[in-house]
Amino acid sequence: MTTEQRARVTTFLAVEPEEAFAVFTEETDLWWRKGPRFRGSSAPTSVVRFEGGSGGRLVEEDPAGVFEIGRVLTWEPGARLCFEWRGRNFAPGELTQVDVRFEPAEGGTRVVLEHRGWEALRPDHPVRHGQDVAGFLEMMGMWWGGLALSLRTVSLKSTPRVESRRE
C-alpha cells in the first residue's frame, strides 16, 4: 500500500469566503508570484489565470503560447476549488491535484490548500529535484506557503464587496 503524499498549507484572509474565492480565482496573476521559482515560464510577461468554472482550466500564457496546468474539477464559489496540476516536465497522464477550501472563520476566511497525489509520480521524477519524499513535500509546502503569503497580501488590497445603505 502506497502512502499518500501531500503538502498542505493554511492561511487566513480578512475577507468573507466569497471574496477570498474571487481573489484566488479572478486575481490569480496578482498573487501567483513571477519568476522561475513559481512559474514554468521564464518570460516576465507570463500570465497565470483560471478560465471558466467547473470544467475550465488553469493556464499559464507567455509569448510562446498557452500551457494548461490543469482542469478545474470542482468550482464552488465561496466554498471549494479543486483542480488538476501538471508541471511542464510532466509526461502525458502524469497529474496531481490541488484542493482549496474556503472556510468561514471569525473575521474572515481560513484558506486550506492541499496538493496531493505525488505518490503517482516515480521517485526519480524531475519535479522532485532529487529529494526524498519528506524533503520534497517540505519543499512543496514552502512553495505553496510563499504563494499563500502573496495571496494574503493581495486580499488585503482587495476592495470588499460590501453594500451600504443610508436610512
ABEGO torsion letter per residue (X at the ends): XBBBBBBBBBBBBABBAAAAAAAAAAAAAAABBBEAAABABABAABBBBBBEBBGBBBBBBBAAEBBBAEBBABBBBGABBBBBBBBAABBBGBBBBBBBBBBBBBGEBBBBBBBBGAAABBAABAAAGGBBAAAAAAAAAAAAAAAAAAAAAAAAABBBBBBBBBX
